[in-house]
Amino acid sequence: MGLKPRPSRAAFYGFLASTIRQKEKPLCDHPTMKTLKFKLYSHKRNRFLKRTINAAGVIYNHCIALHKRYYRMWGQHLNCAKLQSHIAKLRRRNPFWQLVGSQAVQDICQRIEKAYQLFFKHHKKGVRPPSFKKVRRYKSFTLKQAGYKFLGGNRIKIGSKVYQYWNSREIVGNVKTLTIKRTPLGELLMIVVVDSVDEPEVKFEPSRIAGFDFGLKTFLTCSDGSKIESPQFLKQSLNAIKQASRQHSKKQKGSANRERARKNLVRKYEKVVNRRTDWFWKLAHDLTDKFDLLCFETLNLKGMQRIWGRKISDLAFADFLEILKWVALKKGKQVLFVDRWFPSSKTCSHCGHVLESLDLSVREWRCPSCHAVNGRDENAAKNIQAVGASTVKLGDVRQACPAFAA
């Protein structure tokens, strides 16, 4: 029996790249908006902003009640314009509601409308409609064109009050929206969205391309063989979080001790998030300093979370990718995503042979065609790198410089 001639490695990856390029999304979303976050100084006048957030929560719950009542009476969805008009009439007769600006009230109605549209579109996937929220846990209100004014330096006027914030960076561009957000600790954050973000030209060299494979045991495996281990900050702090949670559950409901214990528990979780985010930013800067094109595989993280649960949440791979894309955009680098159905683990990086099946427990396998021994993660990273290079029409690439292991 004659054997068919095996295609060359370059032709194989070129074919895969052509099939992926037809259905893939843009390589990297280039946002025209930029979000800046500032912390307001603690002051007794902040109670006015907190009362405004409480009023926004009351309006939100009233809108949800109107939606439910309208559906019971007429069997139809309440139009957003009708809701905004009705709430505007009620707001004139309610002094407490007048703490919330008219544009902020419109934004509440629009957010509810968007939540219902997502429910109508994806209700078969388990998406739930918007529901009532406890007022003390309501988080924010948003102002658009009016209701605030920057006074220069670190001062801003919201309504009739002047507030100070930590001016950690300069606000460049046109301010589109301003959101005041209340954290679980009771602190206030000012979130500013500006436009006109300059996008540097993307330039990269064939020698500075790397592919990365995400794993449970190793956070990232680079195509040059280096590995980046995740510190797993939630796992490190799990005992302290459990102890703080037990102390909170033992306190009497409504007491000052329970509120103190709740804040202690929130601080434990915030410490985990802050440490993880700091590590993500440092890792993103290290990778973008060493590589110009970074290739990743698109993963079904929600499906993985249903299987492995807390481990996926602790690794927070989606959060890392968002940070990496932003850092790459600022530095003129590029992040490329390979289609999730590309068999990166089952494809031999030496000859291109594709296995019919490969169990998750198999960490190494020998290619039946060229007899090369392939490590699962290293082989997948090399394939992702090769397909990424072919996708941007660079063909075969030589090995990139080693990645920084944080």
URUR-V894851 format. One record per residue. N is the residue number from 0. PSI is psi as a letter, one per 40 degrees, with the letter a starting at -180 (none if undefined). BURIAL is + if it has 9 or more other ideal C-beta (glycine too) atoms within 8 Angstrom, else -. D_CENTER is the distance of its C-alpha to the mean C-alpha in whole Angstrom. Layout:
{{N;PSI;BURIAL;D_CENTER} {N;PSI;BURIAL;D_CENTER}}
This chain:
{{0;h;-;54} {1;i;-;52} {2;h;-;49} {3;i;-;47} {4;h;-;46} {5;h;-;42} {6;i;-;40} {7;i;-;39} {8;d;+;36} {9;d;+;35} {10;d;-;36} {11;d;+;34} {12;d;+;31} {13;d;+;31} {14;d;+;32} {15;d;+;29} {16;d;+;27} {17;d;-;29} {18;d;-;28} {19;d;+;24} {20;d;-;24} {21;d;-;26} {22;e;-;23} {23;i;+;20} {24;i;-;17} {25;i;-;17} {26;d;+;17} {27;h;+;14} {28;h;-;13} {29;g;-;15} {30;i;-;14} {31;e;-;17} {32;i;+;15} {33;h;+;14} {34;h;-;13} {35;h;+;15} {36;h;-;15} {37;i;+;19} {38;h;+;21} {39;i;+;24} {40;i;-;27} {41;h;-;28} {42;i;-;31} {43;d;-;33} {44;e;-;33} {45;e;+;29} {46;d;-;30} {47;d;+;31} {48;d;+;27} {49;d;+;27} {50;d;+;29} {51;d;+;28} {52;d;+;24} {53;d;+;27} {54;d;+;29} {55;d;+;25} {56;d;+;25} {57;d;+;28} {58;d;+;28} {59;d;+;25} {60;d;+;27} {61;d;+;30} {62;d;+;28} {63;d;+;27} {64;d;+;31} {65;d;+;32} {66;d;+;30} {67;d;-;31} {68;d;-;35} {69;d;+;35} {70;d;+;34} {71;d;-;36} {72;d;-;39} {73;e;-;38} {74;f;-;36} {75;i;-;34} {76;h;-;31} {77;h;+;31} {78;i;-;30} {79;d;+;28} {80;d;-;31} {81;d;-;33} {82;d;+;31} {83;d;+;30} {84;d;-;34} {85;d;+;35} {86;d;+;33} {87;d;+;34} {88;d;-;38} {89;d;+;37} {90;d;+;35} {91;d;-;38} {92;e;-;40} {93;h;-;38} {94;d;-;38} {95;d;-;35} {96;d;+;33} {97;e;-;34} {98;d;-;32} {99;h;+;29} {100;i;+;29} {101;d;-;30} {102;d;+;27} {103;d;+;25} {104;d;+;26} {105;d;+;26} {106;d;+;22} {107;d;+;22} {108;d;+;24} {109;d;+;22} {110;d;-;19} {111;d;+;21} {112;d;+;22} {113;d;-;19} {114;d;+;18} {115;d;+;22} {116;d;-;21} {117;d;+;18} {118;d;+;21} {119;d;-;23} {120;d;-;22} {121;f;-;20} {122;d;+;22} {123;e;-;24} {124;e;-;20} {125;e;-;20} {126;h;-;19} {127;i;-;20} {128;i;-;22} {129;i;-;21} {130;i;-;23} {131;i;-;25} {132;i;+;23} {133;h;-;25} {134;d;+;26} {135;e;-;25} {136;e;-;22} {137;i;+;21} {138;d;-;18} {139;i;+;19} {140;i;+;21} {141;h;+;20} {142;i;+;23} {143;c;+;23} {144;d;-;27} {145;i;-;29} {146;e;+;29} {147;i;+;28} {148;h;-;30} {149;h;+;29} {150;e;-;32} {151;i;-;31} {152;b;-;31} {153;f;-;28} {154;i;+;30} {155;i;+;28} {156;h;+;30} {157;h;+;29} {158;b;-;32} {159;e;-;35} {160;i;+;33} {161;h;-;32} {162;i;+;29} {163;i;+;28} {164;i;+;25} {165;h;-;24} {166;g;-;24} {167;e;-;22} {168;i;-;22} {169;h;-;24} {170;h;+;22} {171;h;-;23} {172;i;+;23} {173;h;-;24} {174;h;+;22} {175;d;-;21} {176;i;+;20} {177;h;+;20} {178;h;+;18} {179;h;+;20} {180;h;+;18} {181;h;+;20} {182;i;-;18} {183;d;-;20} {184;e;-;22} {185;e;-;23} {186;i;+;22} {187;h;+;21} {188;i;+;19} {189;h;+;19} {190;h;+;16} {191;h;+;18} {192;h;+;16} {193;i;+;19} {194;a;+;20} {195;f;-;22} {196;h;+;19} {197;h;-;22} {198;h;-;20} {199;i;-;22} {200;h;-;24} {201;h;-;23} {202;h;-;26} {203;i;+;26} {204;i;-;29} {205;d;+;29} {206;e;-;30} {207;f;+;26} {208;h;+;24} {209;i;+;23} {210;i;+;21} {211;h;+;19} {212;h;+;19} {213;h;+;16} {214;i;+;19} {215;d;-;19} {216;d;-;22} {217;h;+;21} {218;d;+;17} {219;h;+;18} {220;h;+;21} {221;i;+;22} {222;e;+;25} {223;e;+;27} {224;e;-;28} {225;i;+;26} {226;i;+;23} {227;h;+;21} {228;i;-;21} {229;h;-;18} {230;e;-;19} {231;g;-;18} {232;d;+;18} {233;d;+;18} {234;d;-;21} {235;d;-;22} {236;e;+;22} {237;d;-;23} {238;d;-;26} {239;d;-;26} {240;d;+;24} {241;d;-;26} {242;d;-;29} {243;d;+;27} {244;d;+;26} {245;d;-;30} {246;d;+;31} {247;d;+;29} {248;d;-;31} {249;e;-;34} {250;i;+;34} {251;h;-;36} {252;h;-;34} {253;e;-;34} {254;i;-;36} {255;d;-;35} {256;d;-;34} {257;d;+;32} {258;d;-;30} {259;d;-;30} {260;d;+;29} {261;d;+;26} {262;d;+;25} {263;d;+;26} {264;d;+;23} {265;d;+;20} {266;d;+;21} {267;d;+;21} {268;d;+;17} {269;d;+;16} {270;d;+;18} {271;d;+;16} {272;d;-;13} {273;d;-;14} {274;d;+;16} {275;d;+;13} {276;d;+;11} {277;d;-;15} {278;d;+;15} {279;d;+;12} {280;d;+;13} {281;d;+;17} {282;d;+;16} {283;d;+;14} {284;d;+;17} {285;d;+;20} {286;d;+;19} {287;d;+;19} {288;d;-;22} {289;d;+;24} {290;i;+;22} {291;d;+;22} {292;h;+;21} {293;h;+;18} {294;h;+;18} {295;i;+;16} {296;h;+;16} {297;h;-;14} {298;i;-;14} {299;g;-;14} {300;d;+;12} {301;d;-;13} {302;d;-;16} {303;d;+;16} {304;d;+;15} {305;d;-;18} {306;d;-;20} {307;e;-;19} {308;b;-;18} {309;d;-;17} {310;d;-;17} {311;d;+;14} {312;d;+;12} {313;d;+;14} {314;d;+;13} {315;f;+;9} {316;d;+;9} {317;d;-;6} {318;d;+;4} {319;d;+;8} {320;d;+;8} {321;d;-;5} {322;d;+;8} {323;d;+;11} {324;d;+;11} {325;d;+;11} {326;d;+;14} {327;d;+;15} {328;d;+;16} {329;d;-;17} {330;e;-;20} {331;f;-;21} {332;i;+;19} {333;h;+;18} {334;h;+;15} {335;i;+;17} {336;h;+;16} {337;i;+;19} {338;i;+;19} {339;d;-;19} {340;e;-;22} {341;h;+;24} {342;g;-;26} {343;d;+;25} {344;d;+;26} {345;e;+;29} {346;h;+;30} {347;h;+;32} {348;e;-;31} {349;d;+;35} {350;e;+;37} {351;e;+;34} {352;h;+;36} {353;h;-;33} {354;i;+;34} {355;d;-;34} {356;i;-;32} {357;h;-;31} {358;i;-;30} {359;d;-;27} {360;e;-;29} {361;h;-;31} {362;e;-;30} {363;i;-;32} {364;i;+;35} {365;h;-;37} {366;h;+;38} {367;e;-;41} {368;d;-;41} {369;e;-;41} {370;f;-;41} {371;i;+;38} {372;h;-;36} {373;h;+;33} {374;h;-;30} {375;d;+;27} {376;d;+;24} {377;d;+;26} {378;d;+;28} {379;d;+;24} {380;d;+;23} {381;d;+;26} {382;d;+;26} {383;d;+;22} {384;d;+;24} {385;d;+;27} {386;d;+;25} {387;d;+;23} {388;d;+;26} {389;d;+;28} {390;d;+;25} {391;e;+;26} {392;f;-;29} {393;e;-;30} {394;a;-;32} {395;i;-;32} {396;i;+;31} {397;i;-;32} {398;h;-;31} {399;i;+;28} {400;i;-;28} {401;i;-;27} {402;i;+;24} {403;h;+;23} {404;h;-;23} {405;none;-;21}}
